[in-house]
């Protein structure tokens, strides 16, 4: 197969593994979450409001004494 595609055996094996691990039509989490947000009517202004109220104070490190 590698010779037919005019590439190295390593490149052919890599391509086979990528196609096996990432099949076409797979559900992508980010796309799903974006679609759910659009369906729920979440706007950019809503996201900005949520981010504006987020506590950005660094967490205190744990003490193991």
C-alpha positions as CSV (number, residue, x, y, z in Angstrom):
1,X,0.0,0.0,0.0
2,X,2.8,2.4,0.8
3,X,4.4,1.8,-2.6
4,X,1.1,2.5,-4.3
5,X,0.8,5.8,-2.4
6,X,4.4,6.6,-3.1
7,X,5.3,7.1,0.5
8,X,7.3,5.4,3.2
9,X,6.0,2.4,5.2
10,X,6.1,4.6,8.3
11,X,4.0,7.3,6.7
12,X,1.5,4.6,5.5
13,X,1.2,3.1,9.0
14,X,0.8,6.5,10.5
15,X,-2.0,7.3,8.0
16,X,-3.8,4.0,8.8
17,X,-3.6,4.6,12.5
18,X,-4.9,8.2,12.2
19,X,-7.9,7.0,10.0
20,X,-8.6,4.2,12.5
21,X,-8.4,6.4,15.6
22,X,-10.3,9.4,14.1
23,X,-13.1,8.1,11.9
24,X,-15.0,10.4,9.6
25,X,-18.2,11.8,11.1
26,X,-17.0,11.5,14.7
27,X,-18.7,13.7,17.3
28,X,-16.4,16.6,18.3
29,X,-17.0,17.8,21.9
30,X,-16.4,21.5,21.1
31,X,-18.8,21.5,18.2
32,X,-21.4,19.7,20.3
33,X,-21.1,22.3,23.1
34,X,-21.3,25.2,20.7
35,X,-24.4,23.8,19.1
36,X,-26.0,23.3,22.5
37,X,-25.2,26.9,23.5
38,X,-26.8,28.2,20.2
39,X,-29.9,26.0,20.8
40,X,-30.2,27.3,24.3
41,X,-29.9,30.9,23.0
42,X,-26.6,31.8,24.7
43,X,-25.1,34.9,23.2
44,X,-21.6,36.4,23.1
45,X,-22.9,39.0,25.6
46,X,-23.9,36.2,28.0
47,X,-20.5,34.6,27.8
48,X,-18.8,38.0,28.4
49,X,-21.1,38.6,31.5
50,X,-20.2,35.2,32.9
51,X,-16.4,35.7,32.3
52,X,-16.6,39.2,33.9
53,X,-17.9,37.8,37.2
54,X,-15.4,35.0,37.5
55,X,-13.1,35.0,40.5
56,X,-9.6,35.2,39.1
57,X,-7.9,35.2,42.5
58,X,-5.1,32.6,42.6
59,X,-5.9,29.6,44.7
60,X,-3.9,29.2,48.0
61,X,-1.5,26.3,47.8
62,X,-2.1,23.3,49.9
63,X,0.0,22.8,53.1
64,X,1.0,19.2,53.9
65,X,2.4,19.6,57.4
